[in-house]
Amino acid sequence: MSMTFEKLPYGIASFEGLIKDGFAYVDKTRFIEILEDLDTLYPIVIRPRRFGKSLVVSMLKAYYDQNFAIHFSENFQGTYIEQNPTPLKGKYCVLRLDFSAIDINPLEVNFCKKMNSGMHDFFERYPIAGCKEFLSKEFEHPAVMWLEFCNLVRPIIGKKLYLLIDEYDQFANDVLASDRKLFELITSKEGFIKNFYAAVKDSTDNFVARTFITGVTPITLDSITSGFNIACNISGYPGIAEYFGFTPEELRPLIDTVLKKISYRKTTEEVFFRMKDYYNGYRFSKNNNSSVFNASMCLYYLNYIRHNGAEPDQLSDPAVSPDIKKINGILSCGNAEEIRAIVKNVLSGYSIPIDTLNTELNLNKLCELSRTELLSVFYYLGYLTYAPEGRGLVCPNKAIRESFFNYFVETLEGNRQVLFGGEAMNQALNALTKGDIAPFIKYAARQFKDSVRLHAGAHLSEAAIQYYFLGTANRTSDFVASIEEEAAGTGYVDLVLKPAPESKATATYLLEFKYLPKTTANSQSIVSEKLKTAQDQLTRYASSGTFCDSEKIVKAALVFVGTDLVAQEITSYS
């Protein structure tokens, strides 16, 4: 597939605007055909943020709306659907409601204002008598507003409305992250969400012909389906996986076109594999082994390269970072030990066994999220995904692993992120590849000290140090890092760095951390005792035979007092 374009559509969610203004478009129009072949008229698709859901919604509006029919060839030129139009093309009056970015205070009134915005757009295309008076009203209850809209429009168009609802749950997730009581109120049996969707269901008899709903999590899905019980969650259908996100076949032409426009030191394949490490790995069906890239992260990266001639220092899309704060609020409903166990597995690169995910999560019925429910939340937010062959859940890529690391850090530090990068880090990682761990230890220890507030020292632990060092190690693809890896019959190594396949690195590093609070570490003898204990442990681990395949083993015993690295011993042998 060849591709030409003037601009990359980073942050662009308008299909019409994208086409009109010469942005690149990765053809997802076959999804229209698939959508019409489904056994439901009311599908729901759940995907993490920044996977192109809003653009798909905009595409459906441009395709199905009667008023866009005359622009069909212009809007869909060169696409699959232009050559294979369906009988339903341009057959509906389309109402799009976007429930993202709703101010939660006062929530119900602002929900109505969002409805008003979508209905205002509808009436600009369909100026029905009485619409100005309707739009000028101030509604406090969404169900009442919907019923009045139906009464006004239905006599004119009949059963020809295609209702598109984008981000059905974003406001609810925001509420959950900040006000659990308000969340319980709005999602309860008598809450306005259920009443609104019940009103929508009632209108499917003679007004609403089809719906298409997108969201991020199933946390409020129970509130929808209890009122709108004809809706069908198709999120796990293998056939739709490729239509949200980029496939490798779609990404390569984008990379190639960008690199042809600039002078860049890396080839298309080199850039592709760099992006694969950070943005690929998402599997949204247990029965589909192919994975997709996060579309927004890919566009962020390529857009930066195009304008700067170099990759960004921060490889994770900053626009996705706010999810870390949101997830903290959601996970406050979970068991702390279960959360720590999940984070530990993710940072260590382990697969997490699970039989099945929850398709609905009604938090009004839960005092605390179970392990399965926690894993389901992580999955829907894009922090975990299906492993190949559906064997449990894994972290999809390095960008998400860094987000997990930042989540861990923020629970310690009060919403402060750790920022890795710069020449010092690059030198440390290069030295690590060449068999020298000292610069790596120096950099990671300084990063740890600089990132953690001094007054938090009393609450730190060896685990905290582990994760900081792991976060640094995960910045290179030359090593596979894991924490608490078992050394046959001798215990668990705090941190292991093994050369990655095809890496030039030859040494395996075993690190053992000891931590002493400043309040108790008042003598050199205690520090020396801790150092010796760490050395003895490393000797046992190295002699266990677990790491006998390594050309060189480097052992590093480290003792921290508070945030300070006060003693270390590095030994190596081949």
N, C-alpha and C positions, 0 to 999 in steps of 0.2 A: 504494500500500500504506500503510494507516494503521497506527499502532503505539502501544500504551500499555504502560507498564512502570513499576515502582517503582525499579529499580536497573539500572545498566549492568554487564555481566558481565566487567569488566576482571580478568584473572587467573583467571577461573573456567573450569575444564575438566571439571566434572561436569555432564552433561546433566540428570540427574535433579534434582540440587541447584539448577541454574539455573532449571528449570521450577517446582519446588516453592517456591522462595524469591522468586519474582516478578521475576527478572531478565529483561531484554530478550533475546529470541532471534530471530536472523535465520534464517529457515527454510532449512535445507540438506538437508532430508529427502529430496528427490528423488534425491539421490546414492545412496540405498539402491536405488532402481529401476535406476539406471544401473549400479551395482555388480553387480547380479544379471544384467544383460544382457551383461556382458563375456564374452569367450571364455576366461577363466581363473577358477579357483577360488582362486588364490593371488596376488592383486595386491600390489604394493609401490608406495607413493606417497612421493616425495621432495619436500619443500618446506622453505623456510627456517624458522627459528624464528618463533614467534608468528604463525602463519597458521591457527590453529584445528585443527591435526591431532588433538590430544588430545581436543578436544570432539567431533570427528567419530567418533573411536574410542569415546568414551563413549556417543554416540548409537547406534552400531551395537550396543553391548552392551545398551542399554535396549530396542532393537527386536527383537533376535534371541533373547535369553535367555528360556527357558521360564518362569522365575520372575518375569519382568517382564510376562508376557502379560496378567495381570489388571489391570495399570496402564496398558495401552496407550492407552486413550482419555484418561486423565488426563495422561499424559506427552506425547502427541502431538496434543493438542487444537488445532485450527485450522491444522495443518500440511498440507503436500501429501500426505504419506504416510498421514495419517489418512483422507483421502478416496480414496486410491489404494493400499491395502495390498497387499503382495505375498504369494504363496502361502507364502513361507518365514518369515513373521512368527511369532516365538515358537517356532521349531522346533528350537532348539539349546540345548545347555549351553555357556555362553560362559566362556572363560578369558582374562582380560586380563593381560598381562605388560607392565609399564612399566619400561623400562631407562634412564630418565633419572636423573640425580643419584646415580650409583653411585660410591662411594668406590673409587678405583683401587688402593688398598693395604690388604689383598691383593685383587686384582681378581676372580679366579675365585671365591673364597669369597663376596665381596660380590655378585657376579652371582647366585649361588645364593640368597642372602638376598633379593634382589629377586624371584626366582622364588617363593620361599617366601611372600612378601607377597601376590603375585597368587593363588597356590594357596590361601592362607588365606581370601581373599575368596571363592574358588570353593567351598570346603568349607563356608563359612557358608551358602551357598545350596543346596549339595548335600552334606549331612552323611553321607558314605559311611563305612561301617564300616572302621576302621583309619586314618582320616584324621588323628586326633590323634597317633597314633604316628608317622605319616609326617612331619607338620609339626614334630615335636620332634627329628627327626634333623638332624645337621649335615653337610651335603653339601659336598664340595670340588670336584666336577666336575659342571657343568650337564647334560651328556649322561646321566650316571648318574642324576641326580635326575629328569630327564625320563622315562627308561625306567621308573623305579620308580613315577612318577605314572601313566604309561600302564597299567602292570600292575595298579595299584590301581583305577583308574577305568574302564578299557575294559570289563571284564566287566559292569559295571553299566549303562553308558549306550550301549555300542556305538559306531557311527560317527556320533556326534551332537555332537562337539566343534567349536566355532567358536573358533579361536585368534586373538586380537588381540594384536599386538606393537607397542607404542608406543615411538618413539625408539630404534629398534634399534641406532643408531650413536652416540648421544651420548657414552657412556663411551669408545668407541674414539677419537672426535675429541678428547676430553679427554686421553687417553693420548698421542695423536700430538702434541698441543701441548706435552707435558711430557717424554715419554720415548719417543724414536723406537725404541730397541731393544726395549722392552716391546711397543710396537705391532707390530713385525715378528714378535715371538714369538707374540702372541695371534691374529694374522691369518694365520700361516703354514699350510702344509699340515697340520701336526699340531696347530695351535692349537685352543683350546677352542671358539671361535666356529663354525668349520667343523664340528667334531664335534657341537655342539649342534644346528645346523640340519640336519645329516645325519640325526640321530636323529628330528627333527621330520618330515623327509621320509619316513622309514621308517614312521612312524605314520599317514601319510595313507592307507595301504592299508585300515586297519580301525578307525581311531580319529578322526583329524582330518578333518572334512568340508570345512572352509573355513579360510582364514587371511586376515588383512588386516594388513599391516605398514607402518609409517610410519618415516621417517627424515629427516635433514637433508642428508646428502651421500651420494654413492655410493662413498666412499673405502673402506668395508669391504664393499661390496656383493658384490665378488668372493668374499669369504669366505663369504657367505651362499649365493650362487648356485652355488658350487662344491660345496657340500653339499646345498643345497636348490634344485636346478636346475630344478624345476618352477615356481618363482616367476616372476612377470611384472611388470616395471617399467612401470607405466602413467602415469608422471609427466608425459609429454609428450602425452598424449591430449587433443585440443582439448575434448572433451566434459566433462572433469572440472575444467577451469581455474577456473570460477566457484565451485566448492564449497570452495575454500580461499582465504580472504580475502573482502572485501566488493566487490560491484559498486556502481556509482554509484546504481543503482535501490534497492539495499539500504541504502546509507549515508544518503541524503537523509532518509528518514523518521526515522532515528535522530537526526539533527541537529535536525530540525524538532521532535521531541518534547522534546528537551533544552532547546531555546530557549524553548519554551512554558512551561517550568517556572521559568525564571529571567528576570531583567532583564539583557539583553545588547545591546550597541550594534550588533551586526552581524546581518545577515539570514542565513537558511538558505543562500542561494546564495553569499554572501560567505564564510561559514565553509566551505562545501563546496569552493570554489576554493582557499582557504587550505590545507585538508587535502589537496587534490589535488596541490598543489605538493610536499608533504612525504611523503605516504604512498601515492600512487598510482603507476602506471606499470609494474606487474609483469605480464609476459607469459610464461607458462610453456609455451607451444607456439609453434613456428615458424609453424604454420598457423592461429593464432587471433590476430586483430589487436586484440581487446578486452583491456583491462587490468583488474587488480583492485587494491584497496587492501590494505595490511597491516592486518589486523583488530585486532590488539593495539594498534598505534600509534594507530589511530582511536579505540579505546575509552579509551586513556590520555588522549588529547587532550580528548575529550568529557567524560570523568569529571572532569578538572581544571576545565574550564569550568563544569560543573554545580555544583561545590562551591566554586569561587573567584570566579566571575563574570568571569574573565579567562583568556586563554590562558597556558600555562606558559612560563616563560623558556626552558626547554630543550624544544624541540619534538620532539626524538628521544626515544623511550621509553627511560628509563634501564635498563629490564629487558633491552633488547637490547644495551646497551653492552659487556657482557662478551665478546661475539663478537669484538670488536676484538683482545683478547688472544689468543683462540683462533686467529684467522686468522693472527696473526703466527707462531704455532707451526707451523701447517700450511704457510704459505708459506715457512718456512725450508727446505722441501724444493725450492723453486723457484730459478730463476736470478735473481739480484738485478737485472740489467739489464732482464730481461723484466718483473719486478714493477714497477720504476720506470716503464717505458714504459706499462704498463697503468694505474697510478695517475695518471700524467700525462694520459693520454687521458680518463680519467674526470673528473678535475678540470677539464679543458678543455671537457668536454661533447661530445667526439667519439664517433662510433660506431666500434666495433672490429670489423674484418672477421673472420669465422670461418665455415668451411664446415660443420662439424658438431661437436657436443659429445660428450665421452666419457660413456657411460652407466655405465661401471665404471672405477674407478681402483685398481689394485692396486699400492700403493706398495712392496711387497716385490720387485716386478720393476723398480723404477725407482731409479736413482741420483739423479735430479733431475727435477722436473716440467717437461715441455715447455710451450711457449706455449699449445697447445690444452688441456693438462691444467690449467694455471694458470687459464685462462679458464673452464674447466668448474667448477673449485672456486669461483671468484668467483660464477658463475651459481647454483650450487646453494645457496650461502650467502645468496643474495639481494642480493649487492652489484652484480651485473650482471643484465640481463634481455634478452630478445629485443627488438630494435628493431622498430618498425612494419614490417609486411610481411616480417619475418624477416631484415632486412638487417643482419646483424651483431649485436653486443651493445652495450648502452648502460647507463649508470647510471639506475636507475628514477626517482629523485626526489632532492630536496634533503637529506632526512634521511640517505640513504645516502651522498650526496656528502660530507656533513659527517663521516660515519663514516670514509670514505676519508681525509679530511683529518686526522682524529684518529689514524688508523693511521699516516699519514706522520709526524705529530708524535711519536707514541710511539716510532717507530724512532729518533728523534733524542734523545728525552728520557727514555727508560726508564719507560714506563707513566704518563706524565702527560698528561692531556687538556687541550686548549685550550678554554676556556669563553668563548663570545661572549655578549654581551648587555648590558643596562643602558642607562641614559639616554644615556651618552656615545656608545655605538654608534649608537643611534637618531638622535641629532643629526648624527653624521657621515654616515650614510646619507641623511638628509633633505637635508643640504647638498649631497651628491653629486648628488642628483636636481635640485637647483636650479642646478647648474653650478659649485659650489665644491668642489674636491677636497682643500683643505688640511686640514679636520677629519678626513677619511677617512685621509689619510696619517698624521696625528698619532696617531689611534686605532690603526691597524694596526701602526704602528711600535712603539708602546708595548706592544701585545699581543704582538708578536714578542719584544721585550726581556724582558717579564715572564714569558713562557712558556718560554723557552729557558734552561737552566742556564748560568751564566757559564763554567764549565769546558768547555762544549761548543762554545765559540766557534771553536776551531781546526778543528772538523769541519763547520762550516757552509758554506753556498754560496749563490750567487744563487738557485738553485732553492728552497732553504729559505725564503728571503724571499718568492719568488713565491707559494708555497703559503700562507703566512700571509696575505698580502694577498688572495689568491684566496679563502681561507676567510672573510675579512671581507666581501668583495664578494658572496659567495654567500648572505649573510644578507638580501639584498633581492631582490625580484622585479622591480625596476625596470630591472635591467641583466642582460645576458647576458655573462658573464665567460669569457675564454679565455686560456690561456697559450701563448706562442710561436706566435702567429698570424702567418702570412706576409703581408708587405707587398710586393706585386708587384715582384719583381726587386731588392729592397733589403735583404732579411733578414727576421728574425722578431722581432716585438715581444714583450717579456717578458710583459706583461699588457695585455689590451685589455678595456675595459668599454664595451659598446654598449647604447644604450637598448633595452629589451625592447618587443615589440609592445604597443600600448595603454598604454605607460608615459608619464608626463608629462615624463620626462627628455628633454633635447634634445642634450646634449653626449656626444661619444665621447671616452673617456679612453685615452691611450697612456702606459704606464708602463715605464720602463727602469731596471733595478736594477744596481748595481755593488757588489761585495762585496770587502772587504779584511780579512784576518785582522789582529788586533791586533799580532801579532808582526812584520808587515811594513809596516804603515801608520804610519810614524814621521815623516812630514812632510806639511805642508799641500800641498806641490807635487804629491805623488802623488794626494791627494784631488782637487785641482783638475783634474788630468789625467784622472782617471776621470770626473769630472762633465762635462767638456767632451766626452769620448768618448760619453757617454750622450746629451748634447744633440745632437751631430752625428748619431747614429743615429736619434733621434726626428725630426729634421728630414727625413732621407731617407724614413723610414716615412710621415710625414705628407704628403709630396709625391709619393708613389708612385701616388696615385689610388685606392688600395684603400678609403679612408675618405671619398671625395668626397661620398657621400650624406648625411653628417652635417652638421647645421646648424652645429655648433660642435665644434672639436677642441681638447682640452686635453692638453698634453704635460707629463709629470712625470719629471724625471731625478733619481734618488735614489742616494746613496752611503752605504753602511753600513761602519763599521769594527767588526768583531765584531758585537755586537747593537745598536750605537748608530747611529742615523741622524745623520750628521755634516754632510751637505750635500744640498741639494735646490734645484731650479730648476723653477718652474712657469710655463709660457707657454701662451697660448691664442689662437686666431683663429677667426673665423667665415667 
